[in-house]
């Protein structure tokens, strides 16, 4: 049977809450008695999931020395999503769509951080190209702190085609680009929108930029020329949240 490992306190807690049927067993650091691990053990017991008490070395070996925070869950693979699911999802929404598109983010830590911000901001789905992009690895899931278990992550074969189809559905595409003349804070981000963020260092690809309805930049007051993509994503998403709360469309 194929299985995957989910680790970290938030990620395992979210998995037990959203999809306990996926969890085959849990490995917990022997001798650790803090309240958060006790909550996980209690949730596992309620769902009749066996908890194994193991050494730190065992946990370290399981996740290649990543920071597991004392808990690892062995589980069946999560649900996978595709473009067809994305457009079915859009049909079910009773509010204007709010999407995040990551154009070539390759670092799983950045992907996880973007997922965490997106879920907190109320984004309906995160879209990324299948090729040359990070996927939902155990590292990304751990950094996402549970967001990856509840927010659809949708890899697509042809990002440009997907973006065109979103536009045909009435969704406006706003791309973050340092060279854009218009500021994020001058951009109207209410209504049905997708915010597009580019790869670490390179930004949005040329074709993606050309597909956008509007490009925008984050004003920078200091001497640093750019922000980490996950930080920039959080800034853009929560400016949209602010606008949508003040003047919902």
C-alpha positions in Angstrom: 0.0 0.0 0.0 1.2 3.5 -0.8 1.4 5.8 2.1 2.8 9.2 3.0 4.1 10.8 6.2 2.6 13.9 7.7 4.5 15.4 10.6 4.4 18.5 12.9 1.8 19.2 15.6 -0.5 21.5 13.5 -0.4 19.3 10.4 -1.2 16.1 12.3 -3.9 17.7 14.3 -5.5 19.1 11.2 -5.3 15.7 9.5 -7.0 14.0 12.4 -9.8 16.6 12.4 -10.4 16.8 8.6 -9.6 13.2 7.4 -9.0 10.8 10.3 -9.9 7.9 8.0 -6.6 8.5 6.1 -4.4 7.9 9.2 -3.0 4.4 9.6 -1.0 4.9 12.7 0.8 7.7 14.7 4.3 7.8 16.1 4.8 9.9 19.2 8.0 10.9 21.0 8.3 8.7 24.1 8.3 10.6 27.3 6.8 13.8 25.9 3.7 14.8 27.8 2.8 18.3 26.7 -0.8 19.3 26.2 -0.7 19.5 22.4 0.6 15.9 22.0 -2.0 14.7 24.5 -4.7 16.3 22.3 -3.3 14.3 19.3 -3.2 11.1 21.3 -6.8 11.7 22.5 -8.1 12.4 18.9 -6.3 9.2 17.7 -7.9 7.2 20.5 -11.4 8.5 19.6 -10.8 7.4 16.0 -9.3 4.1 17.0 -5.9 4.9 15.6 -2.9 3.2 17.2 -0.2 5.5 18.7 3.3 4.1 18.9 5.7 5.6 21.5 9.1 5.8 19.9 12.5 7.4 20.4 13.6 10.7 18.9 16.1 8.8 16.7 13.3 6.8 15.2 11.3 9.9 14.4 14.4 11.7 13.0 15.0 8.7 10.7 11.4 8.6 9.5 11.5 12.2 8.3 15.2 12.6 7.4 16.0 14.9 10.3 13.2 17.4 9.6 11.6 19.1 12.6 8.8 16.7 13.4 7.9 18.3 16.7 7.5 14.9 18.3 4.8 13.4 16.1 4.6 11.7 12.7 1.5 10.2 11.1 1.6 7.4 8.5 -1.4 7.8 6.3 -2.9 7.0 2.9 -2.3 9.6 0.2 -4.6 12.7 0.3 -7.1 13.6 -2.3 -5.7 14.9 -5.5 -7.3 17.8 -7.5 -7.2 18.8 -11.1 -8.5 21.5 -13.4 -11.9 19.9 -13.7 -12.3 20.0 -9.9 -11.3 23.7 -9.9 -14.1 24.7 -12.2 -16.6 22.5 -10.4 -15.6 24.2 -7.2 -16.2 27.7 -8.7 -19.7 26.7 -9.6 -20.5 25.9 -6.0 -19.3 29.1 -4.4 -21.9 31.5 -3.0 -19.4 34.4 -2.8 -16.9 35.9 -5.4 -14.0 33.5 -6.1 -10.7 34.3 -4.4 -7.8 32.3 -5.8 -4.1 32.2 -5.4 -1.9 31.2 -8.4 1.8 30.3 -7.7 3.8 30.4 -11.0 6.8 28.2 -10.4 7.4 28.4 -6.7 9.9 25.6 -6.2 10.8 25.7 -2.5 8.4 23.5 -0.5 9.0 25.7 2.6 7.7 28.7 0.5 4.8 26.6 -0.8 3.8 25.6 2.7 4.0 29.2 4.0 1.9 30.4 1.0 -0.7 27.7 1.7 -0.9 28.8 5.3 -1.4 32.4 4.4 -4.0 31.5 1.7 -6.1 29.4 4.1 -6.0 32.1 6.7 -7.1 34.7 4.1 -10.1 32.6 3.0 -8.7 31.7 -0.4 -10.8 29.0 -2.1 -8.0 27.2 -3.9 -4.3 27.4 -4.7 -3.3 26.7 -8.3 0.2 25.9 -9.6 1.8 24.4 -12.8 2.6 20.7 -12.4 6.1 21.0 -13.9 9.0 22.9 -12.3 7.0 23.7 -9.2 7.0 22.4 -5.6 4.3 19.9 -4.8 2.6 19.1 -1.4 5.6 17.2 0.0 5.7 16.4 3.8 7.9 19.5 4.2 5.3 21.7 2.5 2.5 20.1 4.6 4.4 20.6 7.9 5.1 24.3 7.1 1.5 24.8 6.1 0.5 24.0 9.7 -2.7 22.2 8.6 -3.7 24.4 5.7 -2.7 21.7 3.2 -5.3 19.4 4.7 -8.3 21.7 4.2 -7.4 24.0 1.3 -7.4 22.5 -2.3 -4.0 22.6 -4.0 -4.6 22.2 -7.7 -1.6 21.4 -10.1 -2.5 22.1 -13.7 -0.8 20.9 -16.9 -1.0 24.2 -18.8 -1.2 27.2 -16.6 -1.7 29.7 -19.4 -4.8 27.8 -20.6 -6.2 27.5 -17.1 -5.8 31.3 -16.6 -7.6 32.0 -19.9 -10.5 29.8 -18.8 -10.6 31.6 -15.4 -10.9 34.9 -17.3 -13.7 33.5 -19.4 -15.5 32.7 -16.1 -15.3 36.4 -15.2 -12.3 36.1 -12.8 -9.8 39.0 -12.9 -6.1 38.1 -12.8 -3.8 40.4 -10.7 -0.1 39.6 -11.0 2.6 40.8 -8.6 5.6 42.2 -10.4 8.3 44.5 -9.1 8.4 46.5 -12.4 4.6 47.2 -12.4 3.7 50.9 -12.4 0.6 50.5 -10.3 0.9 49.8 -6.5 -0.9 47.0 -4.7 -2.7 49.7 -2.7 -4.0 51.4 -5.8 -5.4 48.1 -7.2 -9.1 47.2 -6.6 -9.0 43.6 -5.4 -12.7 43.0 -4.7 -15.0 40.8 -6.7 -14.0 37.5 -8.4 -10.1 37.6 -8.5 -7.0 35.5 -8.6 -3.7 36.8 -7.3 -0.7 35.6 -9.2 2.8 35.3 -7.5 6.0 34.4 -9.3 8.9 32.1 -8.6 11.6 32.9 -6.1 14.0 35.3 -7.7 12.6 35.2 -11.2 9.0 36.4 -10.6 6.1 35.7 -13.0 7.0 34.2 -16.3 6.5 36.4 -19.4 3.5 34.6 -20.7 1.9 34.7 -17.3 2.5 38.4 -17.0 1.0 39.0 -20.5 -2.2 37.0 -19.5 -2.8 39.1 -16.4 -5.5 41.8 -16.5 -3.4 44.0 -14.2 0.1 44.0 -12.8 0.9 45.5 -9.4 3.9 46.0 -7.2 4.4 46.1 -3.4 5.8 49.5 -2.4 9.2 49.1 -0.7 10.4 51.8 1.7 13.7 50.1 2.8 16.9 49.2 1.0 15.9 45.6 0.4 14.8 45.2 -3.2 12.3 42.4 -2.8 10.5 40.2 -0.3 10.4 36.4 0.0 7.6 35.1 -2.1 5.7 33.7 0.9 5.9 37.1 2.7 4.9 38.9 -0.5 2.0 36.5 -0.9 0.7 37.3 2.6 0.9 41.0 2.0 -1.1 40.8 -1.3 -3.7 38.4 0.1 -4.4 40.4 3.2 -4.7 43.6 1.3 -7.4 41.9 -0.8 -9.0 40.7 2.5 -9.0 44.2 3.8 -10.6 45.6 0.7 -13.2 42.8 0.5 -14.3 43.4 4.1 -14.6 47.2 3.5 -16.4 47.0 0.2 -17.5 43.4 -0.7 -18.5 43.0 -4.3 
